[in-house]
């Protein structure tokens, strides 16, 4: 059975998923000159990392025993927040001290992954203050927040933004309830600002069900979308090709190896292009990781401290 909703420390089991590789092959899109990763055939693997407790560098410690390719193709920094400035009555992008530390130390925490060909994305999550992706009061307000996001991607040399519409607590601080236009305006503006970067959707919350407004459907503006319930199979309800969807979601160390293997096997047999994982920590998880890499890539995973 899946666990119902991930907590702030993410000991629960919601899910993320990943998607098929973009046409950039196995090289990073930003940062110092990327070294092409060893070729790998199969779905894109995504790893969310809780940076309050763990290092982003853990993502780069796993390679395939056969061929040496990276196990993970996308690393997600979990998580920045959408906060509410009560004085300005506006949403604002917020980094806690741990997220800020990763960003400030991009040279040692982000570039090493990108140089291996792993793309690094920043996840943005609600923070109980009433601000969310689905309740901007105007198109201008949505565009202003989109610029905060794209400026952050540019400033720190990131590869994109991941939207996770949880914990917003819409209505707090006098904020509005979700509306039909907000997320469409936000995603449209962000895609205009960063035409070649990743925009991914953790398929949960009011924003995820509000992808169309005024004749505009933003589904095609996403590179990936994934199931938010770890240990389960659920196809995201967004009009994207299978190559960009992850119906499988697992919590490393929290989902049994047999379930992780079964979900990976189904990913391949049903032709989906992404496999999502959550909560990669600093322990040697090669047994847990190998459970799904054997099915996805025909190889065990090797851990290098």
N, C-alpha and C positions, 0 to 999 in steps of 0.2 A: 504494500500500500504506500501511496505517497504521503509525505508530510505536508500539511496545509500551508504554510506561508512562512517565508523566511524571516527571522528576527533581525534586529540590528546587528547582532554578532553572527548572524547567519548560521546558527546551529540547526535551523530548521531545514526543510527541504523544498524550496521552490527551485525553479530551474532556469538555467540559461541555456541557450543553445547557440550553435554557431552555424556557419554557413560555408558554402562552397567558396573556394578561393576566387578572388577577383582576378582580373586579367593581368595582374602584376606578378603572376607566378609565385616564386618563393623568395622574392626580395622585399625588403621593407620599403615603405614609401617615403620615410623621412629620416632625418638624423645623419650620422656619419655614413660614409660609403658602406652600403650593405654588401655582405658576402653571400652569394647565392647558397641557399641551403641544399643539401643533398636531395635529389628528386624523390618524390613520394607520390604514390598513386592511392587515391581514396578520398574520403570526405575530409573537409576542414575540421580540425579539432579546436575547440575554444576552452580556455581556462580562466575562470574568475578567481581573483585572489583578494582575500580580505586583508587589506594592507594595514588594518589596525593591529593585526597579529602576525602577519607573514610577509616575506619578501617577494617582490615581483620576480626576482632573479630565479626563484624556484622553477618558473615556467621553462627556462632554458636548460634545465638540468636533465631533461628527458629526451632521449633519442631512440630511434628504432635500431634494434640489434642487427637487423638485416638492412644494410644500406646506409645507416647513420643519419637518416633524415630526422628533422625535428618531429617529436610527437605532436606538439601544439603549434598551431599556426597563428592564433589570435590570443593575446593576453589582455584581460580586462581588469583595470584598476577599479576596485570596489571599495568605497564609492565616494564621489563628490555629492553635494546636496543642492537642491533648489530650496533656498530659504526665502523668508518674507521680511522685507525692510518695512517696519510699521511706520517709520517717519516718512519715507518716500512713497509708501503704499505700492511697492513694486517687488517683483521676484528678483532674487539675486543669487549668483552662483557662489557657493561656499565650499571651502576645503577645510576639513579638520586637520589637526597638526600632523597626522600620519599621512594623509593624502598630500598635504603641502610638502612634507619631507620628500616623498617620492618625486614630486614635480620639481622641487628645487634641486634635487640630486639626479636630474634626468641623465646626466653624463654617466653615472654609475648604476642607475636603477632601470633606465629605459633604453638607452642606446645599445647596451650589450645585447639585449633581446633583438632589437631591430637589426643589428649587425649580423645576427644569426638568421635573419629572414622572418622573424616573428613580429607581427603587427601589434601595436599597443594602443588600446582604446580606453577612454575614460567613461565609466558608468556614472550616471547622474540619477539620484534617488530623492524622493520626498523626505521632509524632516519635521513632520508634525506641526508645521507652522501655517498651514492653509494654502501655501503656494504649491502649485502643481503644473504639469504640462497641459492640463485640460481646462484651466480657468483663467487664462489671460483675459483681461477686460477689453482688449482691443488688438487689432492687427499690429499696431505700432509696439505695444507692450511685448507681444510675442517676438517681433523682429529684434527688439532690444535685447531680449534674453538670448536669442539665437546668436547675436553678435558676441555676447559674453562667452558663449560656448566656442564659436569658431576662433575668437581671439585667443582662447586658452589652448586650443589645438595648435594654433600657429606659434604661440609663445613658447610652448614646451616641446614642440616637435612631435606631437602625437599623431596617430593614424586615424582617429575618429572619435565618435561619441555614441554611447549606448544609453537608451532611455528605459528607465525602470520606474513605472508609475505606482509606487507603493509608498505608504506612510505620509502622504501629503496632508491627510486630514482636512480635506476641502471644507471651507467654512470657518476654520479657525482664524482669529485676528480680523474678522469681518470680511474675509475673502469670499468670492463667489463659488457657486457650485459648478461642476463641469459643464461646459457648453460645447456646441457642435463645431465651432470654428477654430478654437484655440490651437489644438495640436496640428491641424492642417496648416495654419499660418506658421507655426513654429518650425515644422519639418520643411516646409517649402522655403522659408527664409534660410534655414541652416544648409539645405542642399545648394541653394544659390551661392551661399558664402563659401562652401567647401565642396565643389563639384566632383573632386576626385578622392575624397576621404570616405571612410566607413561611417554609415549611420545604421545602427542596429536597434532592434526592438525586443525587449524582454516582454513577452506577450501577456501583459496583465494590467489591470487597472482601467479607469475610465478612458485614458488616452488611447489605449490599444483598441477600443471599440469605436473610436471616433476618427476614422481615417479618411473620411470623405465629407466635403462641404462645398456648396456653391458650384458644383460641377467639377471640382478638383478632387481627385483621389490620389493620396500621397503614397499608396502602397509601393509603387515602383521606385520611389525615392529611397527606399531602404535597401541596404545590401544584404542584411540578414534578419531573421526573426526566429526566436526559439521558445520552446515550451518552458513555463516557469515552475513546473512541479517535478522535483527531483525523484528519481526512481520510477518515473512513469513515461508513458508514450502518449503524446497529444500533439496533433498537427496544428501549428499556429494558424489562426483564422485570418490570414492575410493573403492577398492575391500575388504571391511570388512563386517562381518556379521551384521545384523540389530541390534544385541545387543550392538554394539559398535558405533552406528551412532546416531546423533541427527539431523534429518531434521527440527525440530522445533527450533526456536530461538526467545527469547523475551527480551525486555528491561524492567526491572522492573520499573514501574511508567511511562514508555514511550509507552509501548504496552498496548492497552485496555485490561481490564479484560476479556471481552468476547472473544477477539482474543486469549489471553493466554489460556483460557479454551478450546477453539476449537482446538488449536494446541496440547494441552495435551491430549484431547480426541482422536485425530487422532494418536498421538504417541502410545497410548495403543491399539487402534483398529487395527492399521497396524503392530503392533508387534515390534516397535523400542525400544531400550534399554536405550536411553539417552534423557535428556531434558535440553537444554541450556538456561541460563539466564545471563544477563549482567547488570552491574551498580547497584548492591545492595548498598544502602547508609545507613545512620544512622537513618533514620526515621522509624517509625513503619509501615512496608509495609505488615502487615498481611493480609489485604484485597486483595492486588495484588497477594501475594503468595498463599493465599487460593484458588484463582481462578484456579490455576493449580494443587495444591495439592489435591483438591477434585476429580479431574479427574484422576490424576496419582495414588493416594493412598487411595482414599475414605475418606479423612479426611481434616478438616480445619487445618490451620497452627496457631500455638501459638507463639507470640513474647514475649520474656523475656528480658527486658532491661539489 
